[in-house]
Amino acid sequence: MKKIIIQLALVIIVGFLGYMVYDSIMQPVRYQKATEDRENMVKERLNQIKVLQLEFKKIHNRYTANFDSLIDFYNNAEMPLILKSGVVPDSLSEEQALKMGLITRDTSYVAMKDTLFKDVKDFEIENIMYVPFTHKKVKFEMETGTVERANFQIPVFEVRSYKKDYLAEINEQELLQNDLLLMEADEKYPGLKLGSMVEPSTDGNW
């Protein structure tokens, strides 16, 4: 009986050690998967903000640092739709063909909300300000301004989200903290951001 108990204990210990080895191997895999999945959703949201900002700038010649303004813009603004008819000969430019009456251009207007993000499943403009996976408790940081280039003031904007926020609920917190320390040591922004306050760029840092 004692021998059976010892054998069972050894089986349990071996099984436990095997699980610990497996778990230690899988932790980085799970962390990488969670990071990629969540960052893809954050990037998607950031790009939606970018689209709205670019459309906002077309009409107002500036960006907005206010999410309420972006939401109102989406719900109420209209965007021009240029309809062309006719064919431009290879020997002419479009402007030349237009002046000669070979083609026509008419401008109509469509509601912004009837055009943008129609292919995004379950899109809700009211969620545009929230960092995914934060249960609407954390908002993106958004800032606007201008930078001078060739004596011109060029509008710029930047939207930011922190890695510690959109990965707050994953189990591999030790790996997250190590990752954040490495980013700090390399002087990298500890998360995802789009745009810049010092350069006329609307690119992301990924």
N, C-alpha and C positions, 0 to 999 in steps of 0.2 A: 504493500500500500504506500509506504513511504517512498519507494522507488518511483511509483506512478506519479505521485505528487511532484517529485523532483523533476521528472520528465515533462510534466505539464507546465511547470514553472519555467523550465528551459525553453519550451516551445513558445510560451507567452513572451519571454524576454527576447528571444530571437526575432519573433514577429514584430515586437515593438521596435527593436533596433533597426530591423529592415524598413519599417514604416518611417522612422526618423531619417534614415539615409535617403529614402525615396523623397520624403518631404523636403529635405534640404536641397535636393537636386531640382525639384519642381518649383520651389519658391521663386527663383529668378525667372523661370518660364512664365509662371502666373503673373509676376510683376510686369514683365515685358508685354504680355498679352493685355493686361488691364490698362497699362499705359497707352499702348497703341489704340485700343478701342475707344478709350475716353478722349484721348487727344484728337482723334479723327472727328468726334462729335463737337469738340471745342473749336477745331479749325473750321468746321462747317458753319457753326454759329458766327464765328469771326468773319468769315467770307460773306455771310448774309448782311452783317453790319457794314462791311465794305461796299457792297452793292448799293445799299441804301444811302450811304454817305456820298458815293459818286453821283448818284441820281440827284441827291439834295444839292450838291455843289453845282450841277448843271443849271439849276434854276436860281439858286441864291448866291452863287459865286463864292461860297464858303462852305466849310463843314460845320456840324453842330456837335457840341459836347453834351447835349441833353437828349437822353433816350426818349423822353416824352415828345420832343420835337420830331424825332425820327418816326415814332409811332403815328403821330398826327399826320406827318408827311405821307406815310404809306397809306393811311386810311382815306386821306382827302385830296392828295395832289393828283395831277394829271401829267402824263408824259406825251410828248409829240410823237406822232407816227407819220413818217413820210412815205407817201405812195407814189411810185414812179410808173409811168407808162411810156411805151415807145422803145426804140432800139438805138443805141449809140453806134454810129459807123466806126469802123476801126481807125479811120483817118482823122477822127475828131475826138476832142475831149468831151466829157459830159457837159461842162459849162458851155462849150461851143454849140453842142447839139441842142441844149436848152434854149440858147439865144436864137437859134435858127428855127425853133419850133418843132424839131424832130422828136423831142421827148417833152413830157410834162411832169411836174412834181407838185403834189398837193399834200398839205399838212393837215392831219386831223389829230384829235387828242383822245387818249384812252385813260381810264382810271388806273392809277399806279397799282392798286391792289388787285386789279383784274389781269395784270401782266406779270408782275414780279412774283417769283417763287411758286408759280402755278404747278410746277413739277415736284415740289417738296411735299411729301406726305405729311398730313396733319400739321401743316405750318400754322403757327399762331403768333402774330406779331407781338402780342403782349409778353411773350417769353424771350424776346430778342435781347433783353438786357441781362438775363440771368446766365451765369456760368453753369453749363450742364453738370449734373450729378451733385448739385449743392442744394437741391430741394427748394429752389428760389430764395435761398438765404444769402447768397453771395452774388453781387452784380459785377459785371465787367467794369473795369476802370476805363474811362474814356476822356480824352483830353484833345483840345484843338488849339491851333495857333497859326502863326505864319513864320516862314523863314525867308531871308533875303537872298535872291539869286539875280545877278546882273541888274541890280538896282530895282528889281521887282519883288514885291511881297507875295510869296506863294503860300496859299493855304495848306496846312498839314493837319493830320489827326493821328492819334495813336489809341489803340484799344488793347487792354492787358488783362490777363488772367493768370493766377498763380497755381503752380503744380500741386502745392499742398492743399489747395481747395478742391480741385476736381479729382484728386486721389485720396481725399480725406478718409474715405470709408473702406479702402482696401485693407486686407489683412497684413500685407507685407510692409508694414510701416518702417521697420528697420532699414529695408532696402531703399525706401523713399527718402529717409533721412540721409542715408549715405549718398544718394543721388543728388540731393540738394546741397550737401557739403561740397561735392565735386564741382557742381555748377558755380557755387560761390568761389571756390578756389580758382576756377577758370574764368571768373568774372563774367559769367553768362547770366542772362536774365532767367530767374527761376520759374519758368513757365512758358506760356505762349503769348506772343503779342503780334499785332499787325499795325503797319504804319510806322511813322517816326515823327518825333517832335523836333528833330535836328536836320532831317533830310526830306526832300519832297518825294517820298516813297510811300507806296501803299502795299508793299510786300510784307509777308509774314516772316518770322524768325525761324521757320522750319524749312 
